[in-house]
Amino acid sequence: MKAVAVAGAMLGLCMVLGTQAHAQNAPPEPGLAPPVVAAAPAAIRRPVVRRVVRRAPSRRIFGNDGTAAAAADVLGQSATPPTLPPGTFDLGNGLTFLANYTGQAAGNPVGGIRQGTAYAGQLFFGIDADLNRLAGIAGGSVHVAVTNRHGRSLSQDLIGNNTSVQEIYGGGQTTRLTLLSYQQKLFDNRLDIEVGRLVANIAFLNSPIYCNFQTNSACGNPTFVFKTSNFTFWPVASWGGHAKAWLTDKVFFHAGIYEVNPLHQQPGDNGLDFSTKGATGAILPFELGYSTTFANDTLPRNYGIGGWVDRSDYADPVRDVAGGRAVLTGLDPRTRFGRSGVYARFDQMVWRPDPTAIQGLTLFGVAMTGTGGRLIEDYFLEIGALQTGTFAGRPYDTVGFVINTQKFSPLALSSIYAAQASLGIDRKIPEHQIMMELNYGIQVSPAIRLTPNLQYIVNPDQTRFPYRTKNIPDAFVIGAKLSVDLFTLAGLGRGPGSP
């Protein structure tokens, strides 16, 4: 009940601050045409690569448009609010570049196994090549991204739970080739195909809204999909492809297939091994969605239902290679094959004081459950709110709140109970881990965005520590996310509020 009360208060705060922002007079957004009578403003959360003045595109969708800049944007690795594209450097000949640094600091003064601080960061460099402008290949483009991740995880080192409070951590703290793809749009852009070295989570189950937050329970994707499948994730690329077909101007079907290769997740992997040695199968995500934009809807909305079929190996959560309990024997887990799951999700702008501007209040939510395999979680539920434009004179600031719950399965809990029984302990193990975050995004300058945040974890799970004799105390986390678009900082790109 305390989590529900806190959630209600935080959602109310988002709405109150949104009301105070009603009278803002925001300058035109960078890269977008200024509002004119009877014309729609730029699509919300539209990832744009070229720094040119253009009218609103015909559609805006969940996830990104396939470009390197869009991948960074949808993962929150840009110094712009979710409603605006990142600042890119456009050479004017079809080549555009994005360089960004994102750092996330976190400390837990209360709760967890131990108290302390941790910092993790990522340097991103991306190139997008429009082959129509460069070589006359209509609808064709090439995308490249290189990342360097570094730092430590507060959850891994100190709190003890298995869901990070710093999304930017993970996937190998090293420099790697993260994206190398060819994209082709056909039939007046109604069919969009991309193949190459890809990750599933920048194309599926994603939205720029999610990575307005620092918690890994929401950003880059709802964490359930990674706990119950081999869904491939940034920055660990493998072979893959996906296709999106627009059935109407508002309805699309999206499907993909991605190689599952655990070797690419090993320390020191740099993303340059293009062989399929070590592959254990593939994962196939899919989604049917309804999407509107400012071009055809005063209050844009996205609704989607989808799922995944994971045809690859995974470790049994209970049994070892000999059929016993792995937690008791210490033997390697038995290898299983095949899992699946489904989800429903939405985001809906519910309040927009100025019909010519991007500012307003958006609600979002996700529900997920497994449908096959031996899973460590039963379901995942999430709800949140994001207000763009807060106080007078702060049109690009945001305030957001998200809360979610992970329900652990009887299989996952049985291993902990077995470990406790071996110590002669009989106690109740919490079945849910509830994570929440309240943050305020400050547009410090067109190139710099700072997002202080407060996070709280109710019942931090102890799946990593089944022999711990008491529950991990609820954790209060103070965090801050800093993102800098480097080309904008150098005056070569444009960001929010640029002249």
Disulfide bonds with the S-S distance in Angstrom:
Cys211-Cys219 1.96
